[in-house]
């Protein structure tokens, strides 16, 4: 999930991010924090192409050490840089690739899969925007593991039609092994113009052999919010992501549904990888009258509490929320607040477990960006769900056979609860 002030978000195989390691293959994005910059003058290290006596460090944080400390710390780096330029067999070396590799290594050393360096191409992909228009197979993906994993095929997408399921991993794209490729590189290979074909080799839990899929890419429109009345007078609202227009679209959907006097409401967050923090706060405010929605905890121990905004349109309706392993980040903020505040029941499967907030800062010379975890978030009762997920109040599994047959036992259970 991304702080609104730092509008970089998730991606889609469209491809639409996320989180963060979550990507919606379409895309998610926004503005960035701008880092202040200063140049630190030090002595002693001469680097090819640089003025002797200057240590080329910019945007140094206040706690990054004195110029002398930094000179000592970075001396081995610049020695290695010089040795590569002087001694590597295949000259000239590509300074840009060396620089990008150094930054990537630095952030990877933090051991946080949600903190990463984005090349210019990757950053452009991530900042394409949660605008709901994309060309590709239509699947939300998680790029944090060795292989890109499908979080959820988008409703009505080529991926869904081909039989791709949540949890599938992309092993090959058009015959090319994806091992060792970044998530962004895999996504770019899966993307393509509408009407063209891509061949995917996928791994699936419980299957000894990989599965093969030929998928025709398409132009896909992803509505942020979908609402309708179900039999029995129950309203149903599906939120696909938390983007720029989600709060507005949800308000419109709820106004339309309330005119039909629903007896209760099902809020479906399954397969929703998250998005903007402020969108999550606005969404949950439609269902919770007041009080704490979430708590943000920063590295220095400082906390910021987010409270529900007034005049929610569905604070009085019986409520059930559907979640699954594809419900992440902003989805978990909404579900966690509803669970802690005893506003409604969670039905389905354990959620993804992403309890952190990222911001993205662009780097100088159009050299991409660094996405950094700036805080952890807690539910209103102070629970952390990072790496654990939310446990539903009523556990119901939707199997591969259920999906193939068009059955939805999770929705059936939600309706049963509301009709009691």
C-alpha positions in Angstrom: 0.0 0.0 0.0 1.2 3.5 -0.8 0.9 6.7 1.1 -1.2 9.2 -0.9 1.6 11.8 -0.7 3.8 9.4 -2.5 1.6 8.1 -5.2 3.3 5.1 -6.4 1.4 1.9 -6.1 0.8 -1.5 -7.5 0.8 -3.0 -11.0 -1.5 -5.2 -13.3 -0.6 -7.9 -16.2 -2.4 -5.8 -18.6 -1.2 -5.9 -17.2 -2.2 -3.7 -13.6 0.8 -3.3 -7.8 1.4 -3.7 -5.8 2.3 -3.5 -3.1 4.9 -3.3 -3.1 5.7 -6.7 -4.3 2.2 -6.8 -5.7 1.7 -5.8 -9.3 -1.5 -5.6 -11.3 -0.2 -6.4 -14.8 -2.3 -2.3 -16.2 -0.7 -0.2 -13.4 -0.9 2.0 -10.3 0.8 5.3 -9.6 1.0 8.9 -8.6 3.3 11.6 -7.3 6.4 11.2 -5.3 8.2 12.6 -2.3 11.1 14.7 -3.5 14.3 14.1 -1.6 16.5 17.1 -0.7 20.0 16.9 -2.1 23.4 18.0 -0.9 26.9 17.2 -2.1 29.5 16.2 0.5 33.1 17.2 -0.2 35.6 14.7 1.1 39.1 13.7 0.2 41.2 10.9 -1.0 39.4 8.8 -3.6 39.8 9.4 -7.3 37.2 7.8 -9.6 37.2 7.8 -13.4 35.1 10.6 -14.7 34.8 12.3 -11.3 36.7 15.3 -9.9 39.4 14.2 -7.5 38.6 15.0 -3.9 34.9 14.9 -4.2 32.8 12.0 -2.9 29.8 11.8 -5.3 27.1 11.3 -2.7 23.7 13.2 -3.0 20.5 13.1 -1.0 22.5 12.1 2.1 20.2 11.7 5.1 20.9 13.7 8.3 21.8 10.4 10.1 24.0 9.2 7.3 27.2 10.3 9.0 29.7 13.1 8.6 31.5 13.7 5.3 34.6 12.0 6.8 32.5 9.0 7.9 31.0 8.6 4.5 34.4 8.9 2.8 35.7 6.1 4.9 32.6 4.0 4.4 32.5 4.4 0.6 36.2 4.1 0.0 36.0 0.3 -0.7 33.1 0.9 -3.1 35.0 3.4 -5.2 38.1 1.2 -5.1 36.0 -1.6 -6.5 34.5 0.8 -9.1 38.0 1.8 -10.2 39.2 -1.8 -10.4 36.3 -2.7 -12.6 37.1 0.1 -14.9 40.8 -0.6 -15.0 40.9 -4.4 -15.0 37.7 -5.9 -16.3 38.4 -7.8 -19.5 35.5 -6.5 -21.6 35.9 -2.7 -21.8 34.2 -0.3 -21.8 31.9 -1.2 -19.0 28.4 0.3 -18.8 28.5 2.8 -16.0 24.7 3.1 -15.9 24.3 -0.6 -15.3 26.9 -0.6 -12.6 25.2 2.3 -10.9 21.8 0.6 -11.1 23.3 -2.6 -9.8 24.9 -0.9 -6.9 21.6 0.8 -5.8 19.7 -2.4 -6.2 22.2 -4.2 -4.1 22.0 -1.5 -1.4 18.2 -1.7 -1.0 18.2 -5.5 -1.3 20.6 -5.6 1.6 17.8 -4.3 3.8 16.0 -7.6 3.5 12.6 -6.1 2.8 10.9 -7.4 -0.3 8.8 -4.3 -0.5 11.8 -1.9 -0.6 13.4 -1.9 -4.0 15.1 0.0 -6.7 13.1 0.7 -9.9 14.9 1.2 -13.2 13.5 4.0 -15.4 11.5 1.4 -17.3 10.2 -0.3 -14.2 9.3 3.0 -12.6 7.4 4.2 -15.7 5.5 0.9 -15.7 4.5 1.3 -12.0 3.4 4.9 -12.5 1.1 4.2 -15.5 -1.8 5.0 -13.1 -4.8 3.2 -11.6 -6.9 4.3 -14.5 -8.4 0.9 -15.3 -7.3 0.7 -19.0 -4.7 -1.8 -20.0 -3.7 -4.3 -22.7 -2.6 -7.8 -21.8 -3.9 -10.9 -20.2 -5.6 -9.2 -17.3 -4.2 -10.5 -14.0 -3.0 -9.1 -10.7 0.4 -10.5 -9.7 2.9 -10.7 -6.9 6.5 -10.1 -7.8 8.1 -10.7 -4.4 9.1 -14.3 -4.9 11.4 -16.2 -7.2 8.7 -16.4 -9.8 5.9 -14.0 -10.6 2.7 -15.3 -8.9 -0.9 -14.7 -10.0 -2.8 -13.0 -7.2 -6.0 -13.0 -9.1 -7.2 -13.0 -12.8 -9.3 -10.0 -13.5 -13.0 -10.7 -14.0 -13.8 -11.3 -17.6 -10.1 -11.2 -18.6 -8.3 -13.5 -21.1 -6.4 -14.9 -18.1 -9.6 -15.9 -16.4 -11.1 -17.3 -19.6 -7.9 -19.4 -20.1 -8.2 -21.0 -16.7 -5.4 -19.2 -14.9 -5.9 -19.3 -11.1 -4.7 -17.5 -8.0 -1.4 -19.0 -6.9 -0.2 -20.0 -10.3 3.4 -19.0 -11.0 4.8 -17.9 -14.3 7.7 -20.2 -15.1 8.2 -19.3 -18.8 6.9 -16.7 -21.2 6.9 -17.7 -24.9 9.4 -20.4 -24.0 11.8 -18.2 -22.1 12.6 -19.2 -18.5 11.7 -16.5 -16.1 14.2 -17.6 -13.4 16.5 -14.7 -12.6 14.3 -12.1 -14.3 12.9 -9.3 -12.3 9.1 -9.1 -11.8 9.0 -6.0 -14.1 10.9 -7.9 -16.8 8.4 -10.7 -16.7 5.5 -8.4 -16.8 6.8 -6.5 -19.8 7.2 -9.8 -21.6 3.6 -10.8 -20.8 2.2 -7.5 -21.8 1.5 -6.7 -25.4 -1.0 -5.3 -27.9 -4.6 -6.5 -28.0 -5.1 -9.4 -30.4 -1.6 -10.8 -30.0 -0.8 -14.2 -28.4 1.4 -15.0 -25.5 2.3 -18.6 -24.4 2.7 -19.0 -20.6 4.1 -22.0 -18.8 2.7 -22.0 -15.3 3.3 -23.9 -12.1 0.3 -24.8 -10.0 0.3 -26.3 -6.5 -0.8 -29.9 -6.5 0.3 -30.4 -10.1 3.5 -32.3 -10.8 3.9 -31.0 -14.3 3.7 -27.3 -15.5 0.6 -26.2 -17.2 0.6 -24.6 -20.7 -1.6 -21.6 -21.7 -2.0 -19.8 -25.0 -3.7 -16.5 -24.2 -4.8 -13.8 -26.6 -4.2 -10.4 -25.2 -7.0 -7.9 -25.0 -7.8 -4.4 -24.1 -9.3 -4.6 -20.6 -11.3 -2.1 -18.7 -11.2 -2.6 -14.9 -14.0 -0.9 -13.0 -12.8 0.1 -9.6 -16.2 -0.6 -8.0 -19.1 -2.9 -9.1 -22.5 -2.9 -7.4 -25.7 -4.8 -7.8 -28.7 -6.3 -6.0 -28.8 -10.0 -5.3 -31.8 -12.2 -4.9 -33.3 -11.7 -1.4 -32.7 -8.0 -1.2 -29.0 -8.1 -0.4 -26.7 -5.5 -1.9 -23.4 -6.7 -3.4 -20.4 -4.4 -3.9 -17.1 -5.6 -5.4 -14.0 -3.4 -5.1 -11.3 -4.4 -7.5 -8.6 -1.9 -6.4 -8.1 1.2 -4.3 -7.3 3.8 -7.0 -7.9 7.5 -7.7 -11.7 7.1 -8.3 -12.5 4.3 -5.9 -14.1 6.5 -3.1 -16.2 8.4 -5.6 -17.3 5.2 -7.4 -18.2 3.5 -4.2 -20.3 6.5 -3.0 -22.2 6.4 -6.3 -22.8 2.7 -6.1 -24.0 2.9 -2.5 -26.4 5.7 -3.3 -27.9 3.7 -6.1 -28.2 0.5 -4.0 -29.7 2.3 -1.0 -32.6 3.4 -3.2 -33.5 -0.2 -3.5 -33.8 -0.7 0.3 -31.3 -3.5 0.8 -31.5 -5.7 3.9 -27.8 -6.1 4.1 -24.6 -5.7 2.1 -21.8 -8.0 0.9 -18.5 -6.2 0.4 -16.2 -8.3 -1.8 -12.5 -7.7 -1.4 -11.3 -11.0 -2.9 -8.4 -10.6 -5.3 -8.0 -6.9 -4.4 -4.3 -6.2 -4.1 -4.7 -2.8 -2.5 -3.7 0.7 -3.6 -3.8 4.1 -2.0 -4.0 4.4 1.8 -6.4 7.4 1.7 -8.8 5.5 -0.6 -8.9 2.7 2.0 -9.8 5.1 4.7 -12.5 6.7 2.6 -13.9 3.2 1.7 -14.1 1.9 5.3 -15.6 5.2 6.4 -18.7 4.3 4.4 -19.3 1.3 6.7 -18.0 2.5 10.1 -19.6 5.5 11.7 -16.6 6.8 13.6 -13.5 5.9 15.5 -10.1 4.5 14.6 -9.6 2.9 11.2 -5.9 2.1 11.3 -2.7 3.1 13.0 0.5 3.9 11.1 3.8 3.3 13.1 7.0 4.8 11.8 10.6 3.8 12.5 11.1 6.3 15.2 8.2 5.0 17.1 5.9 7.9 16.1 2.3 6.8 15.4 -0.4 8.4 13.3 -4.0 7.4 13.9 -6.5 7.5 11.0 -10.2 7.8 12.0 -13.4 7.2 10.0 -14.8 10.2 8.1 -18.3 11.2 8.9 -21.6 10.6 6.9 -21.0 7.0 5.7 -23.8 5.7 3.6 -23.8 2.1 4.8 -23.0 2.3 8.6 -26.4 0.9 9.5 -26.6 -2.1 7.2 -25.7 -5.6 8.3 -22.4 -6.4 6.6 -20.3 -9.3 5.5 -16.8 -8.9 4.0 -15.3 -11.5 1.6 -11.5 -12.0 1.7 -9.0 -14.4 0.3 -5.3 -14.8 -0.2 -5.4 -12.1 -2.9 -6.8 -9.5 -0.5 -3.8 -7.4 0.3 -2.7 -4.1 1.8 -5.5 -1.5 1.5 -8.0 -4.4 1.3 -6.7 -5.6 4.7 -6.9 -2.1 6.2 -10.6 -2.1 5.4 -11.3 -5.7 6.4 -9.2 -5.4 9.6 -11.0 -2.3 10.7 -14.4 -3.9 10.1 -13.3 -7.0 12.1 -11.8 -5.1 15.0 -14.7 -2.7 15.3 -17.2 -5.7 15.2 -19.0 -4.0 12.3 -19.4 -7.2 10.3 -18.1 -10.7 9.7 -15.2 -11.7 7.5 -15.9 -14.8 5.4 -13.5 -16.7 3.1 -9.8 -17.4 3.4 -6.8 -15.9 5.2 -5.7 -12.6 3.5 -2.3 -11.9 2.0 -0.6 -10.2 4.9 0.9 -6.9 3.8 1.1 -4.5 6.7 3.5 -1.9 5.4 3.4 1.4 3.7 5.7 2.5 0.9 6.7 5.7 -0.7 8.6 6.2 -4.0 11.3 8.9 -4.6 12.6 9.6 -8.0 16.3 9.8 -8.5 18.4 12.3 -10.3 19.2 12.2 -14.0 16.0 10.2 -14.7 17.6 7.1 -13.2 14.4 5.6 -11.9 13.3 5.6 -8.3 13.7 4.0 -4.9 10.6 2.5 -3.3 11.0 2.4 0.5 9.0 1.1 3.3 8.3 4.1 5.5 5.9 2.6 8.1 4.0 -0.4 9.4 0.3 -0.2 9.9 -1.8 -1.8 12.7 -5.5 -2.5 12.9 -7.6 -0.4 15.4 -6.9 -3.0 18.1 -3.2 -2.7 17.5 -2.8 -6.0 15.6 -0.1 -6.3 13.0 -1.0 -8.5 10.0 2.3 -8.3 8.2 3.3 -11.7 7.0 0.3 -13.2 8.8 -2.8 -12.0 7.1 -6.3 -11.6 8.5 -8.0 -14.8 9.7 -11.7 -14.8 8.6 -14.4 -15.1 11.2 -16.0 -17.9 9.1 -13.5 -19.9 7.0 -14.8 -21.0 3.7 -12.6 -22.4 0.9 -13.4 -21.8 -2.8 -11.8 -24.7 -4.6 -10.5 -25.0 -8.2 -13.5 -27.2 -8.9 -15.9 -24.6 -7.5 -14.5 -22.0 -9.8 -14.7 -24.3 -12.8 -18.3 -25.0 -12.0 -19.2 -21.4 -11.4 -19.9 -22.1 -7.7 -19.2 -19.5 -5.0 -19.5 -21.1 -1.5 -18.0 -18.0 0.1 -20.7 -15.7 -1.3 -23.3 -18.3 -0.4 -22.1 -18.3 3.2 -22.2 -14.5 3.3 -25.8 -14.5 2.1 -26.7 -17.2 4.7 -25.3 -15.0 7.5 -27.1 -11.9 6.3 -30.5 -13.7 5.9 -30.5 -15.2 9.4 
